[in-house]
Structures are given as C-alpha cells and as structure tokens.
Amino acid sequence: MQIVKVGNYEVGQGHPLLLMAGPCVLEGYERSLKIGQRTKAICEELGIPYVFKASFDKANRSSYASFRGPGIEEGLKLLAQIKADLGVPVVTDIHEPWQAEKAAEVVDILQIPAFLCRQTDLVWAAAKTGKTINVKKGQFLAPWDMKNVIKKVEEAGNTNLMLTERGASFGYNTLVTDMRGLAIMRELGYPVVMDATHSVQIPGGQGTSSGGQSQYVPHMARAAAAVGIDALFLEVHDNPAEALSDGPNMVRLDNLKKLLSDVLAIDKIVRG
C-alpha cells in the first residue's frame, strides 16, 4: 500500500488511524477554533493523529438561500490562522480547478467532493499541486471504478492519495453503505477513509436542506473499523442543532471521546 504524508503524519498500512474532523463549514473563527481545540484535546488523550476539517464554501447546498461559508479568500485566511493556532494539518474541499493552487498554499489535504469525483479538470488540478488528495467516492459510483480516479491522479504525477467511502444512493433521499467498498478500494493500493457522518445523511430530506440520522454514526464508524480503515472522517460540533450546515448528521463533541474509544478498540483487534 502507498503510504501517504499528511503534515508530520503518515497514513496507511502499519500507521495509526488518522482522524479528519471539524464543522461542515467554517462558522467564523472563534467557534471553528473552539471545535478544533476540543477535538484536538480528545485526540491527544487517545493518541490519535488529528487533522482539522472545515469547508470555506459549500457549493452543493440544496437551496440557493442556504449558508455556504465565508468564501475562498476569507476562508483560507481563517484556515491558515486555525492551522497555526492548533498546530495540526488542515483539509478543505475545492469545487473548481482554479481553487486548487490557491488552497494548496494553506491546506495539507485537498478534498474532492463526492459529486465531483469524476471531474477530470478538478482532479487533475488538485493532483498537480503535489498536495495529498482525498477523493470522496461518488454516491453514484462503484468502488472498483475508483481505479479511474486513481489513474488520473497518478498521471498528474501524484501518489499522495486517499479514497473515502460515504455511502451510495439507494432510492430517493436514501444512502446505504456497502462495507465491501472499503476493502475493494483498499485493494487498489491507497489508504481508505470512512466518512461516517455523511454516510447517514438524507440528501434533500428536509426539502430545502439535507436531513440525517446521527444516531447511526457510531454504528457506521465501528463497522468500518472492523473492516479495516486507515482514517476516519467525522463532522463534529458543540451543538449540532445550531450548525449552519449538515447538523442532522453531525457528532456532538460531548459524544466524541466514547465514539473514538470504541473505534480504536476495534481497530486494535483488526490490526492484531
């Protein structure tokens, strides 16, 4: 398996389980930093390498009126400050090719959203930066078809790549997660990530916004750890009911330590 560098961390076979976690979208400096600080403290207690996650723009909201974030200019300034204050790597989404080089000046991981994983120009631009790329498997895509995404990244001269499972479309407003997908994508030679929060999302389920079933996040995370993963992706918040995006499928910070402890216990057994 390819070993991927993320800041001072290494991700892949034989390396500790990595956590990418934070609010769905940047909610201002103070609150975003507070979420990152609490998450980092839990990770330090449990010995988990931590990457702060937040988006500067949510370009695929259900409604034009939905909160999208501060935008790339202000968002990257916030991420740079949070990165410096927390002393951890950061990951953020990009949606258009021109954003790749600009975001790469600040972040450690460029994330390709699931809806955009087949967008050749976007994947190519991200890969050409040399940064680690985290590609979320599209809800419409079979896990074995991620080999085509891998080929695009490799042809751009980049092998710092992770693949993320986040569920597959199953009828209207419903996602299911086929845990075989984690094993299949891992066989493609790169670290795999389980996005346990978006896997319980109900796309468009609230009419002008997505719903979610956050009570099932622990089940998804534990099941993925039992299959074997290299990293876990979670959206977390001190009060999901107040979150400006994806609140219904977020993990409350008060519950994070118990969830991670369970995942680590299973991960230890799987690793032998």
C-alpha positions in Angstrom: 0.0 0.0 0.0 1.1 3.5 -0.8 2.0 5.4 2.4 0.6 9.0 2.3 2.2 12.0 4.1 -0.1 14.5 5.9 2.0 17.1 7.6 4.1 15.2 10.1 1.8 12.2 9.9 2.0 9.1 7.8 -1.2 7.3 6.7 -1.6 3.7 5.5 -0.7 0.2 6.4 1.1 0.0 9.8 0.4 3.6 10.8 -2.0 4.8 13.4 -5.6 5.6 12.5 -6.0 9.2 11.4 -9.0 11.4 12.3 -10.2 14.2 10.0 -12.8 16.2 11.9 -14.4 19.6 12.4 -17.5 21.5 11.4 -19.1 21.1 8.0 -18.4 24.7 7.1 -16.4 27.4 8.7 -18.6 29.2 11.2 -16.4 32.1 12.0 -13.0 32.0 13.7 -14.0 31.6 17.4 -16.4 28.8 17.1 -14.4 26.9 14.5 -11.3 27.2 16.6 -13.2 26.0 19.7 -14.5 22.9 17.9 -10.9 22.2 16.7 -9.4 22.7 20.2 -11.9 20.3 21.9 -11.4 17.7 19.1 -7.6 18.0 19.3 -7.6 17.6 23.1 -9.6 14.4 22.8 -7.3 13.1 20.1 -4.2 13.9 22.2 -5.7 12.0 25.1 -6.4 8.9 22.9 -3.2 9.1 20.9 -4.9 9.8 17.5 -3.3 11.9 14.8 -5.7 14.8 14.1 -6.4 16.9 11.0 -8.8 19.8 11.3 -11.6 19.8 8.7 -13.9 22.6 7.5 -15.1 24.0 4.2 -14.7 27.6 3.0 -17.6 27.1 0.6 -20.4 24.5 0.4 -21.2 24.8 -3.3 -23.7 21.9 -3.4 -26.4 23.1 -0.9 -30.0 22.2 -1.5 -31.2 25.8 -1.6 -29.6 28.9 -3.0 -30.6 30.6 0.3 -28.6 28.1 2.4 -25.4 29.3 4.2 -22.4 28.4 2.1 -19.5 29.8 4.1 -17.1 32.7 4.0 -15.7 32.1 0.5 -12.2 31.2 -0.6 -10.4 34.4 0.3 -11.7 34.8 3.8 -12.0 31.1 4.3 -8.3 30.4 3.6 -7.3 33.2 5.9 -9.4 31.5 8.7 -8.0 28.1 7.9 -4.4 29.4 8.0 -5.0 31.0 11.4 -6.7 27.9 12.8 -3.9 25.7 11.4 -1.3 27.9 13.2 -3.2 28.1 16.4 -4.0 24.4 16.6 -0.6 23.2 15.3 -2.3 20.5 13.2 -2.8 19.9 9.4 -6.0 21.0 7.8 -8.2 19.7 5.0 -10.8 21.5 2.9 -12.9 21.0 -0.2 -12.4 22.5 -3.6 -15.0 22.7 -6.3 -13.3 24.3 -9.3 -9.9 23.7 -10.8 -8.7 27.3 -10.2 -9.2 26.9 -6.5 -6.6 24.1 -6.2 -3.4 26.1 -6.4 -4.7 28.8 -4.1 -6.0 26.4 -1.5 -2.8 24.4 -1.7 -0.9 27.4 -0.3 -2.7 26.9 3.0 -4.1 23.4 3.4 -2.4 20.0 3.8 -5.1 17.9 2.1 -7.2 19.0 -0.9 -10.6 17.2 -0.8 -12.6 16.4 -3.9 -16.4 16.2 -3.0 -18.2 13.1 -3.9 -20.4 14.7 -6.6 -17.2 15.9 -8.3 -15.0 12.8 -8.2 -15.3 12.3 -12.0 -14.5 15.9 -12.9 -11.2 15.4 -14.7 -10.1 19.0 -14.7 -10.7 19.3 -10.9 -8.9 16.1 -10.0 -6.0 16.9 -12.3 -5.6 20.5 -10.9 -5.6 19.2 -7.4 -3.1 16.4 -8.1 -0.7 18.8 -9.9 -0.3 20.8 -6.7 1.6 17.8 -5.2 -0.6 18.0 -2.1 -2.2 15.0 -0.6 -5.6 14.5 -2.3 -8.7 12.9 -0.5 -11.2 11.9 -3.1 -14.7 11.0 -1.9 -16.3 8.2 -3.9 -19.4 9.4 -5.6 -22.7 8.2 -4.3 -23.3 7.0 -7.9 -20.0 5.2 -8.3 -19.0 1.6 -7.7 -15.9 1.2 -5.5 -13.9 -0.6 -8.2 -14.5 2.3 -10.6 -12.3 4.5 -8.3 -9.4 3.0 -10.2 -10.1 5.5 -12.9 -9.8 8.4 -10.4 -6.5 6.9 -9.2 -5.2 6.8 -12.7 -6.0 10.5 -13.3 -4.1 11.4 -10.1 -1.1 9.2 -10.9 -0.9 10.5 -14.5 -0.7 14.0 -13.0 2.4 12.8 -11.2 0.9 12.5 -7.7 0.7 9.4 -5.5 -0.3 11.1 -2.3 -3.9 9.9 -2.4 -6.7 8.7 -0.1 -10.1 7.3 -1.1 -13.2 8.0 1.0 -16.4 5.9 1.4 -19.5 8.0 2.2 -22.4 5.8 1.1 -24.2 5.1 -2.2 -27.6 6.3 -3.5 -30.3 3.8 -2.8 -33.7 5.2 -4.0 -34.9 8.7 -3.2 -33.3 10.6 -0.3 -31.5 7.5 0.9 -27.9 6.3 1.2 -26.6 2.9 2.1 -23.0 1.9 2.8 -21.7 -1.3 1.4 -18.8 -2.1 3.7 -17.2 -4.2 0.9 -16.4 -0.9 -0.8 -13.7 -0.2 1.9 -11.9 -3.5 1.3 -12.3 -3.1 -2.5 -10.9 0.4 -2.6 -8.0 -0.6 -0.2 -7.1 -3.3 -2.7 -6.5 -0.5 -5.2 -3.3 0.3 -3.2 -4.1 3.5 -1.4 -5.3 4.3 2.2 -9.1 4.4 2.7 -11.2 6.7 4.8 -14.6 6.2 6.3 -16.9 9.2 6.3 -19.2 8.1 9.0 -21.3 11.3 9.2 -22.2 11.8 5.5 -23.0 8.1 5.3 -26.0 8.8 7.4 -27.1 11.9 5.5 -30.6 12.1 4.0 -29.9 14.1 0.9 -32.5 16.8 0.4 -34.5 15.1 3.1 -35.8 18.3 4.7 -37.0 19.9 1.5 -34.5 22.8 1.2 -31.7 21.1 3.2 -30.4 17.6 3.8 -31.5 15.6 6.8 -29.6 12.9 8.6 -29.6 10.2 11.2 -26.7 11.0 13.5 -27.7 8.2 15.9 -26.3 5.7 13.4 -22.9 7.4 13.1 -21.3 5.2 15.8 -22.6 2.0 14.0 -21.0 3.2 10.8 -17.7 4.1 12.4 -17.4 0.8 14.3 -18.4 -1.3 11.3 -15.8 0.4 9.2 -13.1 -0.1 11.8 -14.0 -3.8 11.8 -13.5 -4.0 8.0 -10.2 -2.1 8.3 -9.6 1.6 7.5 -6.7 4.0 7.6 -8.6 7.1 8.6 -11.9 8.3 9.9 -13.8 11.4 8.7 -16.4 13.0 11.0 -18.2 16.3 11.1 -18.4 17.4 14.7 -20.0 20.3 16.5 -20.6 21.5 20.1 -24.3 21.9 19.3 -25.3 20.3 16.0 -28.8 21.9 16.3 -27.1 25.2 15.7 -24.8 24.1 13.0 -25.0 26.1 9.8 -24.7 23.0 7.6 -25.3 19.3 8.0 -26.3 19.5 11.6 -28.6 16.4 11.5 -25.7 14.0 10.7 -23.0 15.6 12.9 -21.4 14.1 16.0 -21.9 16.1 19.2 -18.5 16.9 20.8 -19.7 15.6 24.1 -20.0 12.1 22.5 -16.8 12.1 20.5 -14.5 10.6 23.0 -16.7 7.5 23.6 -17.1 7.0 19.8 -13.3 7.3 19.1 -12.5 5.0 22.0 -14.8 2.3 20.6 -13.3 2.7 17.1 -9.8 2.4 18.5 -10.6 -0.7 20.4 -11.9 -2.4 17.3 -9.1 -1.1 15.2 -6.6 -2.6 17.6 -8.2 -6.0 17.2 -8.3 -5.8 13.4 -4.6 -4.8 13.3 -3.7 -7.7 15.5 
